[in-house]
């Protein structure tokens, strides 16, 4: 994420570089949200299976 943010802040970055970095950041954010949601569901499932 820091590397991608650095690309966006680089004054020599092209618009294509910035858009690609934005895409990667949003994709990583979506992956993290999915992992967080799934972990919560696994915890709920574990409580259901092991009361």
C-alpha positions as CSV (number, residue, x, y, z in Angstrom):
1,X,0.0,0.0,0.0
2,X,2.8,2.4,0.8
3,X,4.4,1.7,-2.5
4,X,1.2,2.3,-4.3
5,X,0.6,5.5,-2.4
6,X,4.1,6.6,-3.3
7,X,3.4,6.1,-6.9
8,X,0.3,8.3,-6.6
9,X,2.4,11.0,-4.9
10,X,5.3,10.9,-7.4
11,X,5.3,14.1,-9.4
12,X,6.6,12.2,-12.4
13,X,3.8,9.6,-12.3
14,X,1.7,9.5,-15.4
15,X,-2.1,9.4,-15.3
16,X,-1.9,5.7,-16.2
17,X,0.4,5.1,-13.2
18,X,-2.0,6.9,-10.9
19,X,-5.1,5.0,-12.2
20,X,-3.3,1.7,-12.0
21,X,-2.3,2.5,-8.4
22,X,-5.8,3.5,-7.5
23,X,-7.1,0.3,-9.0
24,X,-4.7,-1.8,-7.0
25,X,-5.5,0.1,-3.8
26,X,-9.2,-0.4,-4.2
27,X,-8.7,-4.0,-5.0
28,X,-6.6,-4.6,-1.9
29,X,-9.2,-2.7,0.2
30,X,-11.9,-5.0,-1.1
31,X,-9.9,-8.1,-0.3
32,X,-9.3,-6.9,3.2
33,X,-13.0,-6.2,3.7
34,X,-13.9,-9.6,2.4
35,X,-11.4,-11.2,4.8
36,X,-12.8,-9.3,7.7
37,X,-16.3,-10.3,6.9
38,X,-15.4,-13.9,6.3
39,X,-13.5,-14.1,9.6
40,X,-16.5,-12.8,11.4
41,X,-18.6,-15.5,9.8
42,X,-16.1,-18.2,10.6
43,X,-16.2,-17.1,14.3
44,X,-20.0,-17.2,14.2
45,X,-19.9,-20.7,12.6
46,X,-17.4,-21.9,15.2
47,X,-19.7,-20.7,18.0
48,X,-22.6,-22.5,16.3
49,X,-20.7,-25.8,16.0
50,X,-19.0,-25.6,19.4
51,X,-21.6,-24.1,21.8
